[in-house]
Amino acid sequence: MHPKTIGSTVILSTTIFGAVLAAGPGPEAACNALAEETRSAVVLKKQGLPVDEAIKVLSSKPVPDTVPPEQADFFKKQLPGAARFAYMAGISADGAAKFYLKQCRIGS
């Protein structure tokens, strides 16, 4: 990886998780569902879908039934950032899901 790419990745990751931090610790059910969406985003990336298209695909799906109605807004708001993280992280689907879940739970 080139230093410029690494720097861009760090900045984007900081921006994404800065938004999560501003929201405070995430609600458990929404965080779990978002972690699964990062897993889906990695699959879409491997299929060659651009990140903006992946966000459209993921956002077009209904909020999972596992997310209580009071957490739906949090889920919808965080979904684009979760997808962008999955694209930029360059790690496996499982790794992206686990890392995102951990960060979402603590809010940083």
DSSP file with accessible surface (Angstrom, degrees, kcal/mol):
  #  RESIDUE AA STRUCTURE BP1 BP2  ACC     N-H-->O    O-->H-N    N-H-->O    O-->H-N    TCO  KAPPA ALPHA  PHI   PSI    X-CA   Y-CA   Z-CA
    1    1 A M              0   0  159      0, 0.0     0, 0.0     0, 0.0     0, 0.0   0.000 360.0 360.0 360.0 138.7    0.0    0.0    0.0
    2    2 A H     >  -     0   0  139      1,-0.1     4,-2.6     4,-0.0     3,-0.3  -0.471 360.0-117.2 -77.9 150.5    1.3    3.5   -0.8
    3    3 A P  H  > S+     0   0  109      0, 0.0     4,-2.7     0, 0.0     5,-0.2   0.872 116.6  54.7 -55.6 -36.2    1.7    6.0    2.0
    4    4 A K  H  > S+     0   0  173      2,-0.2     4,-2.3     1,-0.2     5,-0.2   0.918 109.5  46.6 -64.5 -41.5   -0.9    8.2    0.3
    5    5 A T  H  > S+     0   0   59     -3,-0.3     4,-2.4     2,-0.2    -1,-0.2   0.914 112.2  50.3 -66.2 -42.7   -3.4    5.3    0.3
    6    6 A I  H  X S+     0   0   80     -4,-2.6     4,-2.5     2,-0.2    -2,-0.2   0.936 110.9  49.4 -62.0 -44.2   -2.7    4.5    3.9
    7    7 A G  H  X S+     0   0   31     -4,-2.7     4,-2.5    -5,-0.2    -2,-0.2   0.911 110.8  49.6 -61.4 -42.4   -3.1    8.1    5.0
    8    8 A S  H  X S+     0   0   63     -4,-2.3     4,-2.7     1,-0.2    -1,-0.2   0.902 110.8  50.6 -63.6 -40.0   -6.5    8.3    3.1
    9    9 A T  H  X S+     0   0   22     -4,-2.4     4,-2.8     2,-0.2     5,-0.2   0.923 110.7  48.5 -64.0 -43.6   -7.6    5.1    4.8
   10   10 A V  H  X S+     0   0   83     -4,-2.5     4,-2.6     2,-0.2    -2,-0.2   0.932 112.9  47.9 -62.9 -44.6   -6.7    6.4    8.2
   11   11 A I  H  X S+     0   0  115     -4,-2.5     4,-2.4     2,-0.2    -2,-0.2   0.940 114.1  46.0 -63.2 -46.0   -8.5    9.7    7.6
   12   12 A L  H  X S+     0   0   49     -4,-2.7     4,-2.8     2,-0.2     5,-0.2   0.935 113.2  49.2 -64.0 -44.2  -11.6    8.0    6.3
   13   13 A S  H  X S+     0   0   26     -4,-2.8     4,-2.7     1,-0.2     5,-0.3   0.915 111.6  49.8 -61.4 -41.3  -11.6    5.5    9.2
   14   14 A T  H  X S+     0   0   91     -4,-2.6     4,-2.0    -5,-0.2    -1,-0.2   0.918 111.7  48.9 -62.8 -41.4  -11.2    8.3   11.7
   15   15 A T  H  X S+     0   0   90     -4,-2.4     4,-1.6     2,-0.2    -2,-0.2   0.933 112.3  47.7 -64.5 -45.7  -14.1   10.2   10.1
   16   16 A I  H  X S+     0   0   12     -4,-2.8     4,-1.4     1,-0.2     3,-0.3   0.955 117.1  41.2 -61.8 -49.9  -16.4    7.2   10.1
   17   17 A F  H  X S+     0   0   20     -4,-2.7     4,-2.7     1,-0.2    -1,-0.2   0.761 106.8  63.7 -76.1 -18.9  -15.7    6.3   13.7
   18   18 A G  H  X S+     0   0   35     -4,-2.0     4,-2.4    -5,-0.3    -1,-0.2   0.900 102.3  50.8 -64.4 -38.3  -15.8   10.0   14.7
   19   19 A A  H  X S+     0   0   53     -4,-1.6     4,-1.2    -3,-0.3    -2,-0.2   0.902 110.8  47.9 -65.8 -40.1  -19.4   10.0   13.6
   20   20 A V  H  X S+     0   0    0     -4,-1.4     4,-0.7     2,-0.2     3,-0.3   0.927 110.9  51.7 -65.5 -42.4  -20.1    6.9   15.7
   21   21 A L  H >< S+     0   0  104     -4,-2.7     3,-1.4     1,-0.2    -2,-0.2   0.916 105.5  54.9 -60.8 -41.8  -18.2    8.5   18.7
   22   22 A A  H 3< S+     0   0   92     -4,-2.4    -1,-0.2     1,-0.3    -2,-0.2   0.842 107.1  51.4 -61.8 -30.5  -20.4   11.6   18.4
   23   23 A A  H 3< S-     0   0   50     -4,-1.2    -1,-0.3    -3,-0.3    -2,-0.2   0.628 109.7-134.0 -80.4 -12.3  -23.4    9.4   18.6
   24   24 A G    <<  -     0   0   21     -3,-1.4    -1,-0.2    -4,-0.7    83,-0.2  -0.288  57.2 -12.5  82.9-177.8  -22.1    7.8   21.8
   25   25 A P  S    S-     0   0   95      0, 0.0    80,-0.2     0, 0.0    81,-0.2  -0.293  81.0-118.8 -56.1 136.6  -22.1    4.0   22.4
   26   26 A G        -     0   0   12     78,-2.8     2,-0.2    77,-0.2    -2,-0.0  -0.441  26.6 -98.7 -79.2 152.6  -24.3    2.3   19.8
   27   27 A P     >  -     0   0   37      0, 0.0     4,-2.7     0, 0.0     5,-0.2  -0.479  34.7-124.2 -69.5 136.8  -27.4    0.3   20.7
   28   28 A E  H  > S+     0   0   89      1,-0.2     4,-2.5     2,-0.2     5,-0.2   0.886 104.7  46.7 -53.4 -50.8  -26.6   -3.4   20.7
   29   29 A A  H  > S+     0   0   24      1,-0.2     4,-2.2     2,-0.2    -1,-0.2   0.926 115.3  46.0 -63.9 -42.9  -29.2   -4.6   18.2
   30   30 A A  H  > S+     0   0    0      2,-0.2     4,-2.7     1,-0.2    -1,-0.2   0.910 112.0  52.0 -66.0 -40.3  -28.4   -1.9   15.7
   31   31 A a  H  X S+     0   0    0     -4,-2.7     4,-2.4     2,-0.2    -2,-0.2   0.914 109.3  50.0 -62.4 -42.2  -24.7   -2.5   16.1
   32   32 A N  H  X S+     0   0   62     -4,-2.5     4,-1.7    -5,-0.2    -1,-0.2   0.926 112.6  46.6 -61.6 -44.0  -25.1   -6.2   15.5
   33   33 A A  H  X S+     0   0    6     -4,-2.2     4,-1.7     1,-0.2    -2,-0.2   0.896 111.8  50.8 -66.5 -39.9  -27.1   -5.5   12.4
   34   34 A L  H  X S+     0   0    0     -4,-2.7     4,-1.9     2,-0.2    -1,-0.2   0.888 106.0  55.7 -65.5 -37.3  -24.6   -3.0   11.1
   35   35 A A  H  X S+     0   0    3     -4,-2.4     4,-1.6     1,-0.2    -1,-0.2   0.914 107.0  50.2 -61.3 -39.8  -21.8   -5.4   11.7
   36   36 A E  H  X S+     0   0   93     -4,-1.7     4,-2.1     1,-0.2    -1,-0.2   0.868 107.0  54.8 -66.5 -33.6  -23.6   -7.9    9.4
   37   37 A E  H  X S+     0   0   17     -4,-1.7     4,-2.5     2,-0.2    -1,-0.2   0.846 103.1  55.3 -69.4 -31.6  -24.0   -5.1    6.8
   38   38 A T  H  X S+     0   0    0     -4,-1.9     4,-2.1     2,-0.2    -1,-0.2   0.913 106.5  52.1 -65.1 -36.8  -20.2   -4.6    6.8
   39   39 A R  H  X S+     0   0   65     -4,-1.6     4,-1.6     1,-0.2    -2,-0.2   0.936 110.7  47.0 -61.1 -45.4  -19.9   -8.3    6.1
   40   40 A S  H  X S+     0   0   41     -4,-2.1     4,-2.4     1,-0.2    -2,-0.2   0.881 108.6  55.8 -64.1 -37.9  -22.3   -7.8    3.1
   41   41 A A  H  X S+     0   0    0     -4,-2.5     4,-2.5     1,-0.2    -1,-0.2   0.889 103.8  53.3 -64.4 -38.5  -20.4   -4.8    1.9
   42   42 A V  H  X S+     0   0    5     -4,-2.1     4,-2.5     2,-0.2    -1,-0.2   0.921 108.8  50.4 -62.8 -39.7  -17.2   -6.8    1.8
   43   43 A V  H  X S+     0   0   69     -4,-1.6     4,-1.4     1,-0.2    -2,-0.2   0.933 110.4  49.1 -62.9 -44.2  -18.9   -9.3   -0.4
   44   44 A L  H  <>S+     0   0   25     -4,-2.4     5,-2.1     1,-0.2     4,-0.3   0.891 109.7  52.5 -63.4 -37.5  -20.2   -6.6   -2.7
   45   45 A K  H ><5S+     0   0   83     -4,-2.5     3,-1.9     1,-0.2    -1,-0.2   0.931 107.1  51.4 -62.7 -45.1  -16.7   -5.1   -2.9
   46   46 A K  H 3<5S+     0   0  161     -4,-2.5    -1,-0.2     1,-0.3    -2,-0.2   0.781 104.9  57.7 -63.7 -25.7  -15.3   -8.5   -3.9
   47   47 A Q  T 3<5S-     0   0  141     -4,-1.4    -1,-0.3    -5,-0.2    -2,-0.2   0.495 121.8-109.8 -81.7  -4.5  -18.0   -8.7   -6.7
   48   48 A G  T < 5 +     0   0   62     -3,-1.9    -3,-0.2     1,-0.3    -2,-0.1   0.552  65.1 151.1  90.5  10.7  -16.6   -5.4   -8.0
   49   49 A L      < -     0   0   53     -5,-2.1    -1,-0.3     1,-0.1    -2,-0.1  -0.585  49.4-115.7 -76.5 130.2  -19.5   -3.1   -7.1
   50   50 A P     >  -     0   0   80      0, 0.0     4,-2.4     0, 0.0     3,-0.4  -0.306  26.5-112.0 -62.1 153.3  -18.4    0.5   -6.5
   51   51 A V  H  > S+     0   0   37      1,-0.2     4,-2.5     2,-0.2     5,-0.2   0.870 115.7  53.1 -58.0 -41.6  -18.9    1.7   -2.9
   52   52 A D  H  > S+     0   0   90      1,-0.2     4,-1.8     2,-0.2    -1,-0.2   0.888 111.0  47.1 -64.9 -35.8  -21.7    4.2   -3.8
   53   53 A E  H  > S+     0   0   84     -3,-0.4     4,-2.5     2,-0.2    -1,-0.2   0.886 110.1  53.0 -69.4 -39.6  -23.6    1.5   -5.5
   54   54 A A  H  X S+     0   0    0     -4,-2.4     4,-3.0     2,-0.2     5,-0.3   0.910 107.2  52.0 -61.5 -41.2  -23.1   -0.9   -2.6
   55   55 A I  H  X S+     0   0   19     -4,-2.5     4,-2.8     1,-0.2    -1,-0.2   0.917 109.6  49.7 -62.2 -41.2  -24.5    1.8   -0.3
   56   56 A K  H  X S+     0   0  131     -4,-1.8     4,-1.4     2,-0.2    -1,-0.2   0.922 112.5  47.4 -61.3 -45.0  -27.6    2.1   -2.5
   57   57 A V  H  X S+     0   0   62     -4,-2.5     4,-0.6     2,-0.2     3,-0.4   0.949 116.1  43.2 -62.1 -49.3  -28.1   -1.6   -2.5
   58   58 A L  H >< S+     0   0    5     -4,-3.0     3,-0.8     1,-0.2    -2,-0.2   0.886 114.1  50.8 -66.4 -37.7  -27.6   -2.0    1.3
   59   59 A S  H 3< S+     0   0   60     -4,-2.8    -1,-0.2    -5,-0.3    -2,-0.2   0.726 101.0  63.3 -72.4 -22.0  -29.8    1.1    2.0
   60   60 A S  H 3< S+     0   0   95     -4,-1.4    -1,-0.2    -3,-0.4    -2,-0.2   0.684  86.7  89.0 -77.2 -16.5  -32.6   -0.2   -0.2
   61   61 A K  S << S-     0   0   87     -3,-0.8     2,-0.0    -4,-0.6    -3,-0.0  -0.497  89.3-104.2 -77.4 149.8  -33.1   -3.2    2.1
   62   62 A P        -     0   0  114      0, 0.0    -1,-0.1     0, 0.0     3,-0.1  -0.323  45.2 -87.7 -68.4 157.1  -35.5   -2.8    5.0
   63   63 A V        -     0   0   35      1,-0.1     9,-0.1    -4,-0.1    -4,-0.0  -0.458  59.1 -98.9 -60.9 131.9  -34.1   -2.4    8.5
   64   64 A P    >   -     0   0   37      0, 0.0     3,-1.9     0, 0.0    -1,-0.1  -0.190  22.7-121.2 -56.4 149.0  -33.6   -5.9    9.8
   65   65 A D  T 3  S+     0   0  169      1,-0.3    -2,-0.1    -3,-0.1     0, 0.0   0.712 109.8  68.7 -62.9 -21.2  -36.3   -7.3   12.1
   66   66 A T  T 3  S+     0   0  105    -37,-0.1    -1,-0.3     2,-0.1   -34,-0.1   0.614  83.4  84.5 -74.4 -11.8  -33.7   -7.7   14.8
   67   67 A V  S <  S-     0   0   10     -3,-1.9     5,-0.1   -37,-0.1    -4,-0.0  -0.831  83.0-130.6 -94.6 117.4  -33.4   -3.9   15.1
   68   68 A P    >>  -     0   0   37      0, 0.0     3,-2.3     0, 0.0     4,-0.6  -0.284  25.1-109.5 -62.4 151.5  -36.1   -2.5   17.5
   69   69 A P  G >4 S+     0   0  116      0, 0.0     3,-1.1     0, 0.0     4,-0.5   0.842 118.2  59.3 -52.7 -34.9  -38.0    0.5   16.1
   70   70 A E  G 34 S+     0   0  155      1,-0.2     4,-0.2     2,-0.1     3,-0.1   0.657 108.7  45.5 -72.8 -10.7  -36.3    2.9   18.5
   71   71 A Q  G <> S+     0   0   33     -3,-2.3     4,-2.3     2,-0.1    -1,-0.2   0.452  86.3  92.8-105.9  -2.6  -32.9    1.9   17.0
   72   72 A A  H <X S+     0   0   17     -3,-1.1     4,-2.7    -4,-0.6     5,-0.2   0.884  84.0  51.2 -62.3 -41.1  -33.9    2.1   13.3
   73   73 A D  H  > S+     0   0  125     -4,-0.5     4,-2.5     2,-0.2    -1,-0.2   0.914 110.0  50.0 -64.2 -41.4  -32.8    5.7   12.9
   74   74 A F  H  > S+     0   0   32     -4,-0.2     4,-2.3     2,-0.2    -2,-0.2   0.938 111.7  49.4 -59.5 -46.9  -29.4    4.9   14.3
   75   75 A F  H  X S+     0   0    8     -4,-2.3     4,-1.6     1,-0.2    -2,-0.2   0.946 112.9  45.7 -58.4 -50.2  -29.1    2.0   12.0
   76   76 A K  H  < S+     0   0  126     -4,-2.7    -1,-0.2     1,-0.2    -2,-0.2   0.888 113.7  49.6 -62.2 -40.2  -30.1    4.0    8.9
   77   77 A K  H  < S+     0   0  159     -4,-2.5     4,-0.4    -5,-0.2    -1,-0.2   0.875 116.3  41.1 -67.8 -37.3  -27.8    6.9    9.8
   78   78 A Q  H  X S+     0   0    8     -4,-2.3     4,-2.3    -5,-0.2    -1,-0.2   0.666  92.2  86.5 -87.5 -16.0  -24.7    4.6   10.4
   79   79 A L  H  X S+     0   0    6     -4,-1.6     4,-2.4     1,-0.2     5,-0.2   0.902  87.0  49.8 -57.7 -47.2  -25.2    2.3    7.4
   80   80 A P  H  > S+     0   0   41      0, 0.0     4,-2.6     0, 0.0    -1,-0.2   0.928 112.8  48.1 -59.5 -40.7  -23.4    4.3    4.8
   81   81 A G  H  > S+     0   0   19     -4,-0.4     4,-2.6     2,-0.2    -2,-0.2   0.890 109.6  52.6 -65.8 -37.4  -20.4    4.7    7.1
   82   82 A A  H  X S+     0   0    0     -4,-2.3     4,-2.2     2,-0.2    -1,-0.2   0.919 111.2  47.0 -64.4 -41.2  -20.3    1.0    7.9
   83   83 A A  H  X S+     0   0    0     -4,-2.4     4,-2.0     2,-0.2    -2,-0.2   0.929 111.9  49.7 -66.6 -43.5  -20.3    0.2    4.2
   84   84 A R  H  X S+     0   0   90     -4,-2.6     4,-2.3    -5,-0.2     5,-0.2   0.909 109.6  52.4 -62.4 -40.3  -17.5    2.7    3.5
   85   85 A F  H  X S+     0   0    6     -4,-2.6     4,-2.7     1,-0.2    -1,-0.2   0.943 107.4  51.9 -59.0 -46.9  -15.5    1.3    6.4
   86   86 A A  H  X S+     0   0    2     -4,-2.2     4,-0.7     1,-0.2     5,-0.3   0.890 111.9  47.0 -59.0 -38.4  -15.9   -2.2    4.9
   87   87 A Y  H  < S+     0   0   28     -4,-2.0    -1,-0.2     1,-0.2    -2,-0.2   0.882 118.7  39.4 -70.8 -38.3  -14.6   -1.0    1.5
   88   88 A M  H  < S+     0   0   60     -4,-2.3    -2,-0.2    -5,-0.2    -1,-0.2   0.765 100.8  71.3 -85.7 -24.8  -11.6    0.9    3.0
   89   89 A A  H  < S-     0   0   27     -4,-2.7    -1,-0.2    -5,-0.2    -2,-0.1   0.841  79.5-152.1 -65.8 -34.4  -10.5   -1.5    5.7
   90   90 A G     <  +     0   0   51     -4,-0.7     2,-0.2     1,-0.2    -1,-0.1   0.825  52.7 118.6  66.8  30.8   -9.2   -4.1    3.3
   91   91 A I  S    S-     0   0   77     -5,-0.3    -1,-0.2     1,-0.2    -2,-0.1  -0.730  70.9 -74.2-121.1 174.2   -9.8   -6.9    5.7
   92   92 A S     >  -     0   0   65     -2,-0.2     4,-2.9     1,-0.1     5,-0.2  -0.118  43.5-108.7 -63.6 164.2  -11.9  -10.0    5.5
   93   93 A A  H  > S+     0   0   18      1,-0.2     4,-2.4     2,-0.2     5,-0.2   0.914 121.8  47.3 -60.2 -43.7  -15.7   -9.9    5.9
   94   94 A D  H  > S+     0   0   88      2,-0.2     4,-2.6     1,-0.2     5,-0.2   0.919 112.5  49.1 -64.7 -42.8  -15.5  -11.5    9.4
   95   95 A G  H  > S+     0   0   22      2,-0.2     4,-2.6     1,-0.2     5,-0.2   0.911 111.8  48.6 -62.7 -42.7  -12.7   -9.1   10.4
   96   96 A A  H  X S+     0   0    0     -4,-2.9     4,-2.7     2,-0.2     5,-0.2   0.923 112.7  48.3 -63.7 -43.8  -14.6   -6.1    9.2
   97   97 A A  H  X S+     0   0    2     -4,-2.4     4,-2.5    -5,-0.2    -2,-0.2   0.934 113.8  46.0 -63.4 -45.3  -17.8   -7.2   11.0
   98   98 A K  H  X S+     0   0  149     -4,-2.6     4,-2.2     2,-0.2    -2,-0.2   0.922 115.3  46.1 -64.4 -44.4  -16.0   -7.9   14.3
   99   99 A F  H  X S+     0   0   85     -4,-2.6     4,-2.4    -5,-0.2     5,-0.2   0.937 113.9  47.8 -66.0 -45.2  -14.0   -4.7   14.2
  100  100 A Y  H  X S+     0   0    0     -4,-2.7     4,-3.0    -5,-0.2     5,-0.2   0.929 111.1  51.6 -62.2 -42.9  -17.1   -2.6   13.4
  101  101 A L  H  X S+     0   0   29     -4,-2.5     4,-2.5    -5,-0.2    -1,-0.2   0.936 110.3  48.7 -59.3 -46.1  -19.2   -4.3   16.1
  102  102 A K  H  X S+     0   0  127     -4,-2.2     4,-1.6     1,-0.2    -1,-0.2   0.935 114.8  44.6 -59.2 -47.6  -16.5   -3.6   18.7
  103  103 A Q  H  X>S+     0   0   26     -4,-2.4     5,-1.6     1,-0.2     4,-1.6   0.887 112.6  51.4 -66.7 -40.1  -16.2    0.1   17.7
  104  104 A a  H  <5S+     0   0    0     -4,-3.0   -78,-2.8    -5,-0.2    -1,-0.2   0.914 107.6  53.3 -63.2 -42.7  -20.0    0.6   17.5
  105  105 A R  H  <5S+     0   0  110     -4,-2.5    -1,-0.2    -5,-0.2    -2,-0.2   0.863 117.1  36.2 -61.4 -38.4  -20.5   -0.8   20.9
  106  106 A I  H  <5S-     0   0   93     -4,-1.6    -1,-0.2     2,-0.2    -2,-0.2   0.598 107.2-124.1 -93.0 -12.9  -18.0    1.5   22.5
  107  107 A G  T  <5       0   0    0     -4,-1.6   -83,-0.3     1,-0.3    -3,-0.2   0.776 360.0 360.0  80.3  25.4  -18.9    4.5   20.3
  108  108 A S      <       0   0   49     -5,-1.6    -1,-0.3    -6,-0.2    -2,-0.2  -0.947 360.0 360.0-144.5 360.0  -15.4    5.1   19.0
